[in-house]
Amino acid sequence: MPSAQTRATGGSAPNAAAAPLATTPNHVWGLFSMAWAHFLNDGGSNYLPAVLPAILIALDIRLALVGVVMSALLIGQALQPACGWIADRVGGRAFVIAGVTLSTVAGALVGIVPGYYSLLGVLLLVGMGSAIFHPQALAAVREMSTRRQGLYISIFLIGGELGRGLWPMVAALAVEYFGLRGLLLLALPTILTMPLIVHELPRLRARPSEPAHRAHINANFWPLVSVVAYSSTRAVVMYSLTTFLPLLWKEQGGSLVGGASLITTLLTVGVLGNLGGGHLSDHFSRKSVVIGATALSAVFLGLYLLTGGLMQWLILGVLGITIFSTFPLQILIAQDLLPDNRALGSGLALGFSNGIGAGAMIPLGPLAAHWSIPAVLWLNVGLTLLALALALALPATGPRPE
């Protein structure tokens, strides 16, 4: 096996084709550049729930259509397997660059759309950009380390979760001070830092399609189905919480910024789960960690809905930790099942599953309008218990030190 240094510098090796990573100036800076790109991508493509109350009023959109709006934003994630398959074939880094640019710039355009249908069109572009970005980015990060793969994936995911956690607050403040047009400011960080990102991004070697690759898919079809089923159920819960918590806060008389702070608490504290889950997966069975974290998620979600005041905020932070500790693991399990198509594996566990979760959001809007928002949030406790049952069917993989 070529050394890490050989793969990092792109030098010759006895079996160069086996070294997917061609060049990156420095693995540490490359990793943090990938995490920063993830911060921008996920921040620019996931702040919508924080400003959704203002958008519903400005564009005269009914509560029953909230699920459709969120699905338009998220349904493009289902394209990730196709993007991952193409990314594996062509290699390089173009998908990372194009994806983060499209998702953040299109996300900023939400502030100037004139109506409901143009909003849906822009949100579809945001989702497509995120789908283009993730598979190749995750494959590149996995290849940066031959040992602490769980930790590397976790650091990359932390960048995205910090973006998803902080961007809602930034977006809410921009709308409070400048109106919806203030969302245009959210494109500036990408525009200003893209040259630095491009300089540090690693390049992946192209992986031609081989019968062995297809054999991995055929042999692991049902284990992959179990990963997608689990990940999709968890995606519905995550999207539902980030969508309806701010709406409930606003419905109860709270401010736009206060509702955004709920998302910020859930997601920024939740990054501890990303780090902890990835670290534990380097030492224990990924499946056992997923089962434990999912069970705790059901408990803390129920406690959150039963409490109030300061305790509710503390429980929300712990809930975020339990939810996000499973995210790096479901990706690693899928990549373990498709070792020669890791971008495709990432696309299935993350994007395709998120797309299914996005489609499941469509009926939640009418349910919230007919029953109530708290009723929909209680439904998520049942979905988390369903995810726990699905976790028992996951394949047992890792840790696999090299």
C-alpha positions in Angstrom: 0.0 0.0 0.0 1.4 3.4 -0.9 2.4 5.6 2.1 0.2 8.5 3.2 3.0 10.8 2.2 3.2 9.4 -1.3 -0.6 9.8 -1.7 -0.5 13.3 -0.3 2.1 14.5 -2.7 0.9 12.7 -5.7 4.3 10.9 -6.1 4.8 7.6 -7.9 3.9 4.4 -6.2 4.0 0.8 -7.3 0.3 0.7 -7.7 -0.8 4.3 -8.4 -4.2 3.3 -9.4 -4.9 2.0 -5.9 -4.2 5.5 -4.5 -7.4 7.5 -5.1 -6.0 10.8 -3.7 -3.7 12.5 -6.3 -2.6 15.7 -4.7 -3.4 17.9 -1.7 -0.9 20.5 -0.4 -1.4 19.5 3.2 -3.8 17.0 4.7 -4.5 19.1 7.7 -5.3 22.2 5.7 -7.0 20.1 3.1 -9.3 18.7 5.8 -10.2 22.0 7.3 -10.7 23.5 3.8 -13.2 20.7 3.2 -14.9 21.4 6.5 -15.1 25.1 5.7 -16.6 24.3 2.3 -19.1 22.1 4.1 -19.8 24.9 6.5 -20.7 27.2 3.6 -22.7 24.6 1.7 -24.8 23.4 4.5 -25.2 26.9 6.0 -26.3 28.4 2.7 -28.7 25.6 1.9 -30.3 25.0 5.3 -31.1 28.3 6.9 -34.6 28.4 5.4 -36.6 27.2 8.5 -35.3 30.2 10.5 -36.8 32.7 8.1 -39.7 30.6 6.9 -42.2 32.6 9.1 -41.2 35.8 7.3 -41.3 34.2 3.9 -44.8 32.7 4.5 -46.1 36.2 5.3 -44.2 38.0 2.5 -45.3 35.6 -0.2 -48.7 34.8 1.3 -48.0 31.0 1.6 -50.4 28.9 3.8 -49.1 26.6 6.6 -50.4 23.6 4.8 -47.8 24.2 2.0 -44.8 24.3 4.4 -44.0 20.7 3.7 -44.0 21.3 0.0 -41.6 24.3 0.4 -39.2 22.3 2.5 -39.4 19.3 0.2 -38.4 21.6 -2.7 -35.3 22.5 -0.8 -34.4 19.0 0.2 -35.7 16.7 -2.5 -32.7 17.4 -4.7 -30.6 15.4 -2.2 -32.0 12.3 -3.8 -29.7 13.0 -6.7 -26.6 12.3 -4.6 -26.2 8.6 -5.6 -26.1 9.6 -9.3 -23.8 12.5 -8.5 -21.6 10.1 -6.5 -21.5 7.6 -9.3 -20.4 10.2 -11.8 -17.9 11.7 -9.3 -16.3 8.3 -8.9 -15.9 8.0 -12.6 -14.4 11.5 -13.3 -12.5 12.1 -10.1 -10.9 15.5 -9.6 -12.7 18.2 -7.4 -15.0 20.0 -9.8 -18.1 18.6 -8.1 -17.1 20.1 -4.7 -16.4 23.5 -6.2 -19.6 23.6 -8.4 -21.8 22.2 -5.6 -20.9 24.7 -2.9 -21.1 27.6 -5.3 -24.5 26.7 -6.6 -26.1 25.9 -3.2 -24.9 29.1 -1.5 -25.5 31.5 -4.4 -29.0 30.1 -5.1 -29.7 30.1 -1.4 -29.0 33.8 -1.3 -31.5 34.4 -4.1 -34.3 33.3 -1.9 -34.4 36.9 -0.6 -35.5 38.3 -4.0 -37.9 35.7 -5.4 -41.3 37.3 -6.3 -43.7 34.5 -5.5 -44.4 30.9 -4.5 -43.4 29.1 -7.7 -40.2 31.1 -8.2 -39.3 30.2 -4.6 -39.8 26.5 -5.3 -37.5 26.8 -8.4 -34.7 28.5 -6.5 -35.0 26.0 -3.7 -34.7 23.1 -6.2 -31.4 24.6 -7.4 -30.1 24.9 -3.8 -30.9 21.2 -3.3 -29.1 20.2 -6.6 -26.0 22.1 -5.5 -25.9 20.3 -2.2 -26.4 17.0 -4.0 -23.5 17.7 -6.3 -21.2 18.7 -3.4 -21.6 16.0 -0.8 -20.6 12.6 -2.4 -17.2 13.8 -3.9 -16.4 15.8 -0.7 -17.1 12.8 1.6 -15.1 10.5 -0.6 -12.1 12.9 -0.6 -12.2 13.3 3.2 -12.4 9.5 3.7 -9.2 9.1 1.5 -7.3 11.7 3.6 -6.7 9.2 6.4 -5.9 5.6 6.5 -6.5 5.2 10.2 -8.7 7.7 12.0 -11.4 7.7 9.3 -14.3 8.2 11.8 -12.6 11.2 13.3 -11.9 12.7 9.8 -15.4 12.2 8.7 -16.6 13.7 12.0 -14.5 16.9 11.6 -15.9 17.3 8.0 -19.5 16.8 9.3 -18.9 19.3 12.1 -18.2 22.0 9.5 -21.6 21.3 8.0 -23.5 21.1 11.2 -21.9 24.4 12.4 -23.1 26.0 9.2 -26.6 24.6 9.6 -26.6 25.8 13.2 -25.1 29.3 12.8 -26.5 30.3 9.4 -30.2 30.3 10.6 -29.2 32.9 13.2 -27.3 35.0 10.7 -30.1 34.7 8.2 -32.7 35.8 10.8 -30.6 38.8 11.8 -30.2 39.8 8.2 -33.9 39.6 7.6 -34.6 41.5 10.9 -32.3 44.4 9.9 -32.5 44.5 6.1 -35.7 42.6 5.2 -35.6 39.5 3.0 -33.2 41.2 0.6 -30.6 40.9 3.3 -30.3 37.2 2.5 -28.2 38.2 -0.5 -25.4 38.9 2.0 -25.2 35.2 2.7 -23.4 34.6 -0.6 -20.5 36.8 0.3 -18.4 34.3 2.4 -18.4 31.8 -0.5 -17.4 34.5 -3.1 -14.6 35.9 -0.9 -13.1 32.6 0.2 -13.5 30.4 -2.8 -9.9 31.0 -4.1 -8.5 29.8 -0.8 -10.8 26.7 -0.8 -9.8 25.8 -4.4 -6.1 26.0 -3.5 -6.4 23.5 -0.7 -8.9 21.0 -2.1 -7.6 17.5 -2.8 -8.0 15.9 -6.2 -9.4 12.4 -6.5 -8.3 9.9 -9.2 -11.0 8.7 -11.5 -12.3 5.2 -10.8 -13.4 3.4 -14.0 -16.4 1.2 -13.6 -15.4 -2.4 -13.1 -17.4 -5.7 -12.6 -16.0 -5.9 -9.0 -17.7 -2.6 -8.2 -21.1 -3.9 -9.4 -20.5 -7.1 -7.4 -20.2 -5.1 -4.2 -23.6 -3.5 -4.9 -25.2 -6.8 -5.7 -23.7 -8.6 -2.7 -24.7 -5.9 -0.3 -28.1 -4.8 -1.7 -30.2 -5.6 1.4 -27.7 -4.2 3.9 -27.7 -1.0 1.8 -31.5 -1.0 1.9 -31.4 -1.2 5.7 -28.9 1.8 5.8 -31.2 3.9 3.5 -34.3 3.0 5.5 -32.7 4.0 8.8 -31.2 7.2 7.4 -34.4 8.2 5.7 -36.4 7.9 8.9 -33.8 9.9 10.8 -33.9 12.6 8.1 -37.7 13.0 8.5 -37.2 13.6 12.2 -34.4 16.1 11.7 -36.2 18.1 9.0 -39.4 18.1 10.9 -37.7 19.5 14.1 -35.9 22.2 12.2 -39.0 23.2 10.3 -41.7 23.2 13.0 -39.8 24.3 16.1 -39.4 27.9 14.8 -42.9 27.9 13.5 -44.3 26.8 16.9 -42.1 29.5 18.6 -43.5 32.2 16.3 -47.1 30.9 16.8 -46.6 31.2 20.5 -45.6 34.9 20.2 -41.8 34.6 20.0 -39.5 36.5 17.7 -37.9 35.4 14.4 -34.5 35.4 16.0 -35.7 33.5 19.0 -37.0 30.7 16.8 -33.7 30.6 14.9 -31.9 30.2 18.2 -33.7 26.9 18.7 -32.2 25.6 15.5 -28.8 27.0 16.4 -28.9 25.3 19.8 -30.0 21.9 18.3 -27.4 21.9 15.6 -24.3 23.7 17.1 -24.5 21.7 20.4 -25.2 18.6 18.2 -21.7 18.8 16.7 -20.4 17.2 19.9 -22.4 14.2 18.8 -20.7 14.2 15.3 -17.3 14.2 17.0 -18.2 11.7 19.7 -20.0 9.3 17.3 -17.0 9.3 14.9 -14.5 8.8 17.7 -16.5 5.9 19.2 -16.8 4.3 15.7 -13.0 4.0 15.6 -13.1 1.8 18.6 -16.5 0.0 18.8 -19.0 -1.5 16.4 -20.7 1.3 14.4 -24.0 -0.5 14.7 -23.9 -0.6 18.5 -23.2 3.1 18.7 -26.1 3.9 16.3 -28.5 1.8 18.4 -27.6 3.4 21.6 -27.7 7.0 20.2 -31.1 6.4 18.5 -32.7 5.1 21.8 -31.4 8.2 23.6 -32.9 10.4 20.9 -36.4 9.0 21.5 -36.0 9.6 25.2 -34.8 13.2 25.0 -37.3 14.2 22.3 -40.1 13.1 24.5 -38.6 14.9 27.5 -38.2 18.1 25.4 -41.9 18.1 24.5 -42.9 17.5 28.2 -40.8 20.3 29.7 -40.5 24.0 29.4 -38.3 27.0 30.4 -34.5 26.6 30.7 -34.6 22.9 31.1 -36.2 22.6 27.6 -33.1 24.4 26.1 -30.7 22.1 27.9 -32.6 19.0 26.7 -32.7 20.4 23.2 -28.9 20.5 23.2 -28.5 16.9 24.4 -31.1 15.9 21.8 -28.9 17.4 19.1 -25.9 15.4 20.4 -27.8 12.1 20.3 -29.2 12.8 16.8 -26.0 13.9 15.1 -23.8 11.2 16.7 -25.3 8.7 14.2 -24.7 10.8 11.0 -21.0 9.9 10.5 -21.7 6.3 11.3 -24.5 5.7 8.7 -22.1 7.2 6.1 -19.2 5.0 7.2 -21.4 1.9 7.1 -22.5 2.6 3.6 -18.9 3.3 2.5 -17.8 0.0 4.1 -20.4 -1.8 2.0 -19.1 -0.1 -1.2 -15.3 0.2 -0.7 -14.7 0.9 -4.4 -17.6 3.4 -4.7 -17.4 5.5 -1.6 -18.9 8.6 -3.2 -21.9 6.4 -4.2 -22.1 5.0 -0.7 -22.1 8.5 0.7 -24.8 9.5 -1.7 -27.0 6.6 -0.7 -26.6 7.1 3.1 -26.8 10.9 3.0 -28.4 12.3 -0.1 -30.7 9.7 -1.3 -32.0 9.1 2.2 -32.4 12.8 2.7 -34.4 13.0 -0.5 -36.8 10.3 0.8 -37.0 12.2 4.1 -37.8 15.4 2.2 -40.6 13.7 0.3 -42.1 12.5 3.6 -42.2 16.1 4.7 -45.0 16.9 2.2 -47.9 15.5 4.3 -46.6 17.0 7.5 -47.8 20.5 6.5 -51.4 19.5 6.2 -51.2 17.5 9.4 -49.8 20.5 11.3 -52.6 22.7 9.9 -55.3 20.1 10.7 -54.1 18.8 14.1 -51.4 21.1 15.5 -47.7 21.7 15.3 -47.1 19.9 18.7 -49.0 16.9 17.4 -46.6 16.6 14.5 -43.6 16.9 16.9 -45.0 14.0 19.0 -45.3 12.0 15.8 -41.5 12.4 15.5 -41.1 10.4 18.8 -42.8 7.5 17.1 -40.6 7.9 14.0 -37.5 7.8 16.2 -38.7 4.6 17.8 -39.2 3.2 14.2 -35.6 4.3 13.5 -34.5 2.3 16.5 -36.2 -0.8 15.2 -34.5 -0.2 11.8 -31.1 0.2 13.5 -31.3 -3.3 14.7 -31.2 -4.5 11.0 -28.1 -2.5 10.2 -25.0 -4.5 9.2 -22.2 -4.7 11.8 -19.1 -3.0 10.5 -15.9 -1.3 11.8 -13.7 -0.3 13.3 -11.3 -1.3 10.6 -7.8 0.2 11.2 -5.5 0.0 8.2 
